[in-house]
Amino acid sequence: MNKLMKLSLILLIAFTLSAFNYQINKLKKEQFRILKENVKLLLGDSYHVTKIKTINEGYTNSEKTEYKVEYTFDLNESLLIFGNKDIPGTMYFEKI
């Protein structure tokens, strides 16, 4: 019985943590989609995002209500001073 309770507790914790990660991943995916749309809208149809790489991410406070994602992205063509590789960006999410 003791082993069953421990296993149940471990599974419960794992499911809880995966639910939080699912929500954050869903928000990140949505914001990256918006980034791709904004690149085309602001720079024109000849530009598009070819690669997005997350550099650093995590909660920024002890209450775990603020989440920060630092990323870079590449464009298919050079853009003036930025070039077309590793253009930096940051997203902030706040749980209300």
C-alpha positions in Angstrom: 0.0 0.0 0.0 2.8 2.4 0.9 4.4 1.9 -2.6 1.1 2.5 -4.3 0.6 5.8 -2.4 4.2 7.0 -3.3 3.6 6.1 -6.9 0.3 7.9 -6.9 1.8 11.0 -5.4 4.7 11.0 -7.9 2.2 10.7 -10.8 0.0 13.5 -9.4 3.0 15.8 -9.2 4.1 14.9 -12.7 0.7 15.6 -14.1 0.4 18.9 -12.3 3.8 20.1 -13.6 3.0 19.0 -17.1 -0.3 20.9 -17.0 1.6 24.1 -16.2 4.1 23.5 -18.9 1.3 22.8 -21.4 -0.2 26.2 -20.8 3.1 28.0 -21.2 4.0 26.0 -24.3 0.6 26.9 -25.8 1.1 30.6 -25.1 4.7 30.5 -26.5 3.4 28.8 -29.7 0.7 31.4 -30.1 3.1 34.3 -29.7 5.7 32.8 -32.1 2.9 32.5 -34.7 2.1 36.2 -34.1 5.8 37.0 -34.5 5.8 35.3 -37.9 2.7 37.2 -39.0 4.1 40.5 -37.8 7.4 40.0 -39.7 5.4 39.6 -43.0 3.1 42.5 -42.1 5.9 44.9 -41.1 8.6 43.9 -43.6 6.6 42.6 -46.5 5.8 39.3 -48.0 9.3 38.7 -49.2 10.4 38.3 -45.5 9.6 35.3 -43.3 11.0 33.7 -40.2 13.0 30.6 -40.9 14.0 29.5 -37.4 13.1 30.4 -33.8 15.5 29.3 -31.0 14.7 29.6 -27.3 17.8 30.7 -25.5 16.6 31.0 -21.9 13.3 30.7 -20.2 11.9 30.4 -16.7 9.9 31.9 -13.9 11.2 35.3 -12.7 9.7 35.4 -9.2 9.2 33.0 -6.3 5.4 33.0 -6.6 5.8 31.6 -10.2 3.4 34.2 -11.6 5.8 35.7 -14.1 7.5 33.8 -16.9 10.2 35.1 -19.2 11.3 33.7 -22.6 14.4 34.9 -24.3 14.7 33.8 -27.9 16.4 34.5 -31.3 15.0 34.1 -34.7 16.4 34.0 -38.3 15.0 35.7 -41.4 15.2 34.4 -44.9 16.8 37.8 -46.0 19.1 40.3 -44.4 17.5 43.3 -42.6 19.7 46.4 -42.5 21.7 46.5 -39.3 20.4 43.2 -37.9 21.4 40.9 -40.7 19.2 37.8 -40.9 20.5 35.5 -38.1 20.0 35.5 -34.3 17.7 38.5 -34.1 17.0 38.8 -30.3 13.6 38.9 -28.7 12.0 38.5 -25.3 8.4 37.6 -24.2 6.9 38.0 -20.7 3.9 36.1 -19.4 2.1 37.0 -16.3 -0.5 34.9 -14.5 -3.3 37.1 -13.3 
